[in-house]
């Protein structure tokens, strides 16, 4: 049960850190000083930590959760990144963004219900 929120947290951490690291890397220059500046940013290591954490969490989820809902739920980070980017980075939050977030959640709910209703699903076979 903790796997999905943990995956979302790691993915969100990675995306936000990647954005901060990208902003800190500007202006882009093709020289060693720029590379050292990028590698000295803690945001780069936060992004790496987020990606590694998400990878291991995802591998664990694949062993324990049905693939359809797991794959769909793995995209919840789109919503968390959207909301946190609006709050922390002053990114625009439009009606289209909110509609997209609602559609993502609706898709996850539909996949979860379809998997629960399928008598051949691995979730039913293990219970």
N, C-alpha and C positions, 0 to 999 in steps of 0.2 A: 504494500500500500504506500510505503514511503518512496518507492522507486520513481513514480511519475513526478511528484513535486521535486525530488532531488534532481532528476533529469532536467526538468524545466529550470531549476536554479542554476545548474552547471551551464546549460546552454545560454541562459540569459547573461550570466557572468561573462562567458566567452564573448558574446556579441557586444556587450557594452564595453568591455575592456578593449576589444578590437577597435571599436569606434574611437575611444579615448586615445589609444596608441596611434591610430591613423592621424588624428588631429595633432598629436604631439610630434609626429614625423614630418609635418609640413614646415617649410617647403622641401619637397623631394629633390635631392641632389645625388648625382652619381659619383659619390666619393666615400672614402673610409670614414670621414668625420660624421657624415650622415648616418652610416650604418652603426657606428658606435653610439650615436645619439638615440637611435631607435632601440638598440639593445640595452641601453641604460634606463629605458622607460619601464617602470613596474607594471604598467598596463599590458605590456607584451607578455609578461610572465603570468599575469592574471588570466589573459586569454588562453595561454597554453594550459594552465591549470584547469580552466573551465572545459576546454576541449577534451583533455585527458579524463577528467571526472565524468563528463558526459559519455565518453566512449565506454568506460567500465560500467557505468550505470546502465547504459543501453544493452550491453552484453548480458548483464544480470537480468534485466527485464525480459529479454528474448527467451531466457530459460524458464521464466515463470508466468508470463502473460501471453494471451492469444495475440498473434502477430497483427491482425487487423486493427484492433483498438490500440495496441501498443504503438504501431506506426502512426496512427492518427493522433494519439495523445502526445507523441513526441514532437508534434508541431505546435503545442501550446506555447512554446517559447516565442513564437511569432507575436502572440498577444502580450506576453509579459514584456518583451522588448519594445513593442509599440507603446505600451503605457509608461514604462520607465523612461523611454527616450523622450516622450512628451514632457514628463516631469523633470528629469535630470538634465536633458540636453536642449530643452525648449524646441523640440521637433514639432511640426504641425500634427494635430490630431483632427482629422476631417471625418465627415459623415461616411465617406467611402472606407476609411480605415476601420471605423466602428462596425460598419456593415460586414466587412471582411472578417473581423474578429467574431462576430455573431455566426457567420457561416462556418468558420472553422470549428467553433464549439458545437454547432448543430451537426456537422459531419462526424465529429468524434462521438457524439451521443448516438447518432444513427448506426455507426459501426459497432459501438458497444452493445446496443440493443440487438442488432442483427447477429452478433457473435453469441450473445446470451441465448437467443432463440434457436440457434442452429444445434440440432441434436448431435451432429458430427464434429462439433468444435472441440478442440483440446481442453477447453475450460470445462465442458460438460463431462468429458471422459475422465478427468482427474478427480471429480467430486463424487 
